Amino acid sequence: MLTLQELSDRAEIGDVLVREASAMDRSDWAAWEAQFTPDAFIDYTANDGARGSPAAVRAWLSAVLGRFTACQHLSSNHEISLDGDRATVRSMQHIGVRTETPEGSRVLFSGIWFRDEMVRTATGWRIATRIEELAWRHNFPGDFRPPEA
């Protein structure tokens, strides 16, 4: 049986993951970056993305998502393993984005997994390491390329 502290930790970790996804949808890059430790390491290279600090990845991510007229990041399937002030988390994001083409609107979908190492900080749980794994893409044009990382 989980303790009250473990239930609280799991809820707080889930909130971080949802805030991170929602911040991307709002293009609120300060809120997005605040979900990570300042020295966090992020690796999105499995999905043709950036690798580095939250600030470096933020610059790349804002350029990528700026190409779309709408986006939604659904964060779910949070598998959380607690170890005191540290946690290992595997979560899923189902992502839908809309882009405008000469032929009209096009909706693209992708599914990814995040493998996160999280730490409890003075301001709450934060992501210290994030590794992205691409599960699938649907309806992306064959010539789609994200900006250079």
Sequence and secondary structure as in RCSB ss.txt:
>XXXX:A:sequence
MLTLQELSDRAEIGDVLVREASAMDRSDWAAWEAQFTPDAFIDYTANDGARGSPAAVRAWLSAVLGRFTACQHLS
SNHEISLDGDRATVRSMQHIGVRTETPEGSRVLFSGIWFRDEMVRTATGWRIATRIEELAWRHNFPGDFRPPEA
>XXXX:A:secstr
   HHHHHHHHHHHHHHHHHHHHHHHT HHHHHTTEEEEEEEE GGGT  EE HHHHHHHHHHHHTT SEEEEEE
EEEEEEEETTEEEEEEEEEEEEEEEETTEEEEEEEEEEEEEEEEEETTEEEEEEEEEEEEEEES  TT      
